[in-house]
């Protein structure tokens, strides 16, 4: 009678050195490995989305402060900036992207009705994160408090490094002896109605380009900044 394969039944033990190493690695490092893989996927998605957001824009600017312009005012500002923006893509049309971050100080949040404070605090928290992670909007219209934070952190470009000259009668705003911005409403161009929704103490400045930013877009933002200093 032929022999059966009963002796072959049962658990199969791994004897390969590679599989023994893999089994040991998975036992000890499963969760760090899965967490690292998750973070890699998140970062890949974020960078892909950021690249898509920056593509095709001639300039990318932001307003960040406690007085967010309405959608109509943002469209008006967009049309005004198109008059002065460079056509970096040389495609015959100018595309201006505007980020709008409503960010309140702690004092401003406390001054709100109690039932609105939680919403304002959460909105500020979320918008601060987006503000800090923005890769493209380096030309900025900032509330003075945010300007001070960015200047202190070394996140702004000195006007001297951009070859900028502060026009006569315009307030130059310095931090630690270095001028990083100007008071927007001292500039002739700020008399245009597109700026009317911004607070009178808004600061015009330029952030340093993030590591993963787009250099050509950043240079176009600087060019627009220099133009606004002397624009009518």
C-alpha positions in Angstrom: 0.0 0.0 0.0 1.4 3.5 -0.8 2.4 5.6 2.0 0.3 8.6 2.9 1.5 12.2 3.5 0.3 12.3 7.1 3.8 12.9 8.3 3.9 16.1 6.3 0.9 17.6 8.0 1.1 20.1 10.8 2.7 23.5 11.2 5.5 24.5 8.9 8.3 26.2 10.7 10.3 29.0 9.0 13.9 28.1 8.8 15.2 30.7 6.3 17.4 33.3 8.0 15.7 36.1 6.0 12.2 35.0 7.1 13.4 34.6 10.7 14.7 38.2 10.6 11.5 39.4 9.0 9.4 37.7 11.7 11.5 39.2 14.4 11.4 42.7 12.8 7.6 42.6 12.5 7.2 41.4 16.1 9.4 44.3 17.5 8.8 47.1 15.1 5.3 46.6 13.6 3.7 49.8 15.0 6.6 52.2 14.3 6.8 50.8 10.8 3.1 51.2 10.2 3.1 54.7 11.6 6.1 55.7 9.4 4.3 54.3 6.4 1.2 56.3 7.3 3.2 59.5 7.6 4.9 58.9 4.3 1.5 58.5 2.6 0.2 61.7 4.2 3.3 63.7 3.2 3.1 62.4 -0.4 -0.6 63.4 -0.6 0.1 66.8 0.9 3.1 67.6 -1.5 1.0 66.4 -4.5 -1.9 68.7 -3.5 0.5 71.6 -2.8 2.1 71.2 -6.2 -1.3 71.2 -7.8 -2.3 74.4 -5.9 0.8 76.3 -7.0 0.8 75.2 -10.6 -0.4 77.9 -13.1 -0.4 80.9 -10.8 1.6 83.9 -11.8 1.6 85.2 -8.2 0.3 83.8 -4.9 -0.5 86.2 -2.0 -2.1 86.0 1.4 -4.0 88.0 3.9 -3.8 86.9 7.5 -5.4 88.7 10.3 -8.6 89.3 12.3 -10.5 91.1 9.6 -11.0 88.7 6.7 -12.1 90.4 3.4 -15.4 89.3 1.9 -15.4 87.2 -1.3 -16.4 90.3 -3.3 -13.4 92.3 -1.8 -11.1 89.4 -2.5 -12.2 89.3 -6.2 -11.7 93.1 -6.3 -8.2 92.7 -4.8 -7.4 89.9 -7.3 -8.3 92.1 -10.2 -6.3 95.0 -8.9 -3.2 92.9 -8.3 -3.5 91.6 -11.9 -2.7 95.1 -13.1 0.7 95.0 -11.4 1.6 91.3 -11.4 4.1 89.8 -13.8 3.0 87.3 -16.4 5.6 84.8 -15.3 4.2 82.0 -17.5 4.2 84.3 -20.5 0.8 82.9 -21.6 -0.9 86.2 -22.1 -3.0 86.1 -19.0 -2.3 86.8 -15.3 -3.5 84.4 -12.6 -3.5 85.8 -9.1 -4.2 83.4 -6.2 -5.2 84.8 -2.8 -5.1 82.9 0.5 -7.3 84.3 3.2 -6.5 83.3 6.8 -8.7 84.6 9.7 -6.4 84.5 12.7 -7.4 86.2 16.0 -5.2 87.1 19.0 -6.1 85.8 22.4 -7.3 89.2 23.5 -9.6 89.4 20.5 -11.0 86.0 21.2 -11.7 86.9 24.8 -13.5 90.1 23.7 -16.0 88.1 21.6 -19.3 86.8 23.1 -18.7 83.7 25.2 -20.6 81.4 22.8 -18.4 82.5 19.9 -15.0 82.2 21.6 -14.7 78.4 21.1 -15.4 78.7 17.4 -13.0 81.6 16.9 -10.3 79.7 18.9 -10.7 76.6 16.7 -10.7 78.7 13.5 -7.5 80.5 14.6 -5.8 77.2 15.5 -6.7 75.6 12.1 -5.8 78.7 10.1 -2.5 79.2 11.9 -1.5 75.6 10.9 -2.4 76.4 7.2 -0.6 79.7 7.4 2.6 78.1 8.7 2.5 75.3 6.1 1.6 77.5 3.1 4.3 76.8 0.4 3.4 79.4 -2.1 1.8 82.6 -0.7 5.0 84.4 0.2 3.7 88.0 -0.6 1.8 88.9 2.6 -0.7 91.3 3.9 -0.4 90.7 7.7 -1.8 91.9 10.9 0.9 93.6 13.0 0.9 90.8 15.6 1.6 88.2 12.9 4.2 90.4 11.3 6.1 90.5 14.7 5.9 86.8 15.1 7.2 86.1 11.6 9.9 88.7 11.9 11.1 87.4 15.3 11.2 83.8 13.9 13.3 84.9 10.9 10.5 84.0 8.5 10.6 87.3 6.6 13.0 88.8 4.0 14.6 92.1 4.8 13.8 94.8 2.4 17.5 95.4 1.8 17.9 91.8 0.6 15.3 92.4 -2.1 16.8 95.7 -3.2 13.8 97.6 -2.0 13.8 101.2 -1.1 11.1 102.6 1.2 9.3 105.4 -0.5 9.3 108.8 1.2 6.4 109.2 3.6 6.0 105.4 4.0 6.4 103.9 7.5 9.2 101.3 7.5 8.6 98.6 10.1 11.7 97.2 11.7 12.4 94.3 14.0 15.7 94.1 15.8 17.0 97.0 13.7 16.1 95.3 10.4 13.2 96.5 8.2 11.0 93.6 7.0 7.9 95.4 5.9 6.0 98.6 5.4 2.6 100.0 6.5 0.3 99.2 3.6 -1.9 102.2 3.9 1.0 104.6 3.7 1.4 103.5 0.0 -0.5 105.3 -2.7 -1.8 102.1 -4.1 -3.7 101.4 -0.9 -6.1 104.2 -1.6 -7.7 101.8 -4.2 -11.0 100.5 -2.9 -9.9 96.9 -3.2 -7.9 97.4 0.0 -10.7 99.1 2.0 -11.7 95.9 3.9 -8.2 95.5 5.4 -7.3 97.1 8.8 -5.4 100.4 8.6 -2.4 98.8 10.4 -1.9 96.0 7.8 1.7 95.3 7.0 3.0 94.5 3.5 5.9 92.1 3.6 7.5 89.0 2.0 8.0 85.6 3.7 11.1 83.5 3.0 10.5 80.8 0.4 9.8 77.4 2.2 12.1 74.5 1.4 9.5 72.9 -0.9 8.3 76.2 -2.4 8.5 77.1 -6.1 11.4 79.5 -6.8 10.0 81.1 -10.0 6.7 81.8 -8.2 8.5 83.2 -5.2 10.5 85.6 -7.4 7.3 86.7 -9.1 5.8 87.5 -5.6 8.9 89.6 -4.8 8.5 91.4 -8.1 4.9 92.3 -7.3 5.9 93.5 -3.8 8.5 95.8 -5.3 6.0 97.1 -7.8 3.4 97.8 -5.1 5.9 100.0 -3.2 5.8 102.5 -6.0 2.4 101.9 -7.7 -0.3 104.5 -7.8 
